[in-house]
Amino acid sequence: MKKCWKNECQKKILPPEKIEEVVCSIRKDGKKIATLNGSFDLLHAGHLHIIFEASLVADVLILALNSDASIQRYKRPDRPIIPLQERLAMIASLSCVDYVTWFEETDPREILKRIRPDVHVNGAEYGAECIEASVVRQGGGRLHLVARIPSLSTTEIIEKIRTCDL
């Protein structure tokens, strides 16, 4: 039977209602958990950089994606460009990601309360007092900030496409 990448990556997609169960199992095994969140719309090299860096700071990486409705509320009604199910599949196909889940809120604090990461990774541009900081620290975790690669953001890529003479 021929393997399909989308079918294979389904094993790593974690519905939000299963988070506590999986986190409990990971902790029983004595493993440390890192989290990273974002929309990851138009996956690009900047995303791959921070995802890989996040995978290095703990035993298990759980990546949490904003849902489509969440992105529409905090960015713009015409975003995301890539729907949630496809973003989940792309992220799950990365070997350095152990699990990928999603959240409906405009920020990740509620899902981070449920995961209680040992390390939460964020872009350095958000700083040590980012919106996630207090929740992560209250859960006993720490922040790990990763420097952004200049000119690699979805917004900049979209603008480049808009101004490109096709």
Secondary structure, DSSP 4 states (H G I P E B T S, - for coil): ----HHHHHGGGB--GGGHHHHHHHHHHTT--EEEEEE---S--HHHHHHHHHHHTSSSEEEEEEEPHHHHHHHT-TT--SS-HHHHHHHHHTSTT-SEEEEESSSSSHHHHHHH--SEEEEEGGG-TT-TTHHHHHHTT-EEEEEPPPTT-SHHHHHHHHHHS--
